[in-house]
């Protein structure tokens, strides 16, 4: 019964999935780990296209035993002094910041809330977080994602 629930959640039958991966490896003479990495990358790209945002960094992880797929949103921990924060006014309009540009001074990259997380916020998730770490947050697997996953796997 638990297996049926897992298949329903991920939309992938583990026996069929593992058989398909093995068949690809044998036919093409490719290492199984390489095939799995490629399928995970394709699933992450398809998930991002259908359910994510353009600037998000999404990773897929396939459970080799159950065949289930988990998706994670990856954000880099950044120091507030290493990014430029865009300020919005009360109406949600972007306020233009007039900055003096000094010759030879590099402009800071813009803080992107889809890819970056401040150290302060990261510590709330992971107590020992430090600048440069990555924080992975598990995303919800969509109910109809099994169909998308099957189409993606066929294209790989």
N, C-alpha and C positions, 0 to 999 in steps of 0.2 A: 504494500500500500504506500509506503514512504517513497518507493522508487517511482510509482505512478505520479505522486505529487511532485517529485523532482522533475520528471519528464514534462509535466504540465507547466511547471514554473519556468523551465528553461526552453521548452519546446524541442529539445533534442533527446533522442533515444540514445543512451550511452553505448549500447551494443552496436547499433548501426553506425554511430559516429566513429567509434574505435575501429570498426571494420573498414570504413571508408578511408580513414587515415592510414591504416596498415596497407590497404590496397594502393593508395597513392604512393606510399614509400616504396613498395615493391615494384610497381610499374615504372616509376621515374628514377629509382635508385637514389632517393633523397633520404637524408637522416630524419628520423621521426621528430626530433626536437626542432629542426628547421621548419618542417611542415607545420608543427603546432604554433611556432612563433608567427608564421605567415598567416595562418588562420586567425589567430588572436588579433593580429594587427588589422586584418580585414574586418573582423567582427567589430572591433573598436571603431574603425572608420565608418562602418555602416550605422552603428549605434549613434555616433556623433552626428552623422548626416540627418538621421531621422528624429532623434530625441535631444540632441545636445545643441550647443551654440558654437559658432564658427571658431572662436578663440579658445575653446576649452581643450584641455589635454586629457584624453580618456584612454584608459587601458582596460583590455579584456583579459580575463584569466579563465582558462578552461580547466575544470576538474577532470583529470584523466580517468578517474574511477567512475564517477557518476555521469560525466558528460555535461554537467551543468556549467553555465557561463555566468561569471560575476563581472560587473563593470565598476571601475573606480575612476573618480575625478581626481586628477593629480594637480597639486598646487605647490609652488616653490615658496619657502619661507623667506621673506625679505625684510630687511631693516627699513624703517620709514625714511631714513636719510639716504637710502640708495635708489629711491623711486620718486618720480614726480606725481603728486596726487592732484587730480583734476577736481576743482571745486564747482559745485552746482548751487544755483540760487534756489529760492523758495518755490519757483515754478518748474524746477527741474531743468532749467536752461544752464548751459555751461557758462561759467564766468571766465572771461579772458583774464589771464594773469599777465601783467606786464613785468617781464623779467629783464634785468640788464644782462646782456650777454657779454661776457668778458672774453677778449681774444684768447684763444688757446684753451678755454674752459669747455669741457664736454658737457652736453646737455644730458640730464638724467633720463633713463628710460621711464616711460609712463607706467604707473601702477595699473595693472589689469586685474580686476577682482575675479575674473574667470580663470586666471593662471597663477596669480600671486595671492599670498596670505601674509598678513603682518605677523611679526614675531609674537606680539601680544595675543592675537587671536589663535595662533598655532599652539601656544602654551595651554590654552583652554582645552584643546583636543589631545595634545601629546605633551605631557609635563616636561620632558627633557628636550623639547624642540629647540633648534638653534638655526641661525641664519644659514641658508644654503641647503637645509634639509628639504625633503619633499613630504607632503602630507597627502595621504590617500584617503578619500572618503568614498565608501561604497554607494553606488547608485542603484536605484530600483530597476530590476529587470522588467521590461515591459511585457505584458501578456501575449501580444501578437508578435513578439520578437523572434519566435521560432521560425516563422515563415521567412523573415528577413535573413536570419542566420543561414537557413537552407539555401536561399538564393546566393548569398555571399560565398558560401562554401563551394557552390557549383562554379563560381567564377574564378576561384583560386587555382 
